[in-house]
Amino acid sequence: MADRPLMFRTQPSVTSTASPEAVYDVIADLRNHLVWSGERAEDEGFKMLTLDAPEGSAAVGTTFTSSGTAGKDTFHDRSVVTEASRPHVFVIETDAIMERKSAETWEAHFSHRYDIRPDGDGSRIVYTETVERVNYVPYWLKPGIRTIFRPWVNRADRKQLRNLARLAEERSAS
């Protein structure tokens, strides 16, 4: 069980020509995550592979499951929406299990927060990812190494956010 406090946080952001409402609608329809964080992922080794979520816009209490890849490892997530304040905030809490090829299974609790703010005629999307609890601290989150790891996570998450922004722009244009 992921019960050891950690508090590792990253916070990339991107801008979009889509309105905050359009961005929120893409995030809140959880099945879209498989598109922008899966099908359109630039890195085959860091992407969502499956998602089981209800149709339509998720509300507080909506639960779903997903799986994906992180390097050579596979993750399996159980998530719940804990905040859904249209059009500005969407929060997902996730219990993740990562099956690791070269180490013991890693369990972690993540908080995924999307803040969507007006930016000119479009939006600024700020994604705050927090690893709150773990069953052990893997090498990439140990002091010293995490300073190298944080920019890598921000870069990878920013690529996914760009996919989210493009999908919202495409959906709002049609």
Secondary structure as UniProt FT lines:
FT   STRAND          4..10
FT   STRAND          13..16
FT   HELIX           20..28
FT   HELIX           30..32
FT   HELIX           33..34
FT   HELIX           35..39
FT   TURN            44..45
FT   STRAND          46..52
FT   TURN            60..61
FT   STRAND          63..70
FT   TURN            71..72
FT   STRAND          73..85
FT   TURN            86..88
FT   STRAND          89..99
FT   STRAND          106..119
FT   TURN            120..121
FT   STRAND          122..134
FT   HELIX           139..141
FT   TURN            143..145
FT   HELIX           146..173
//
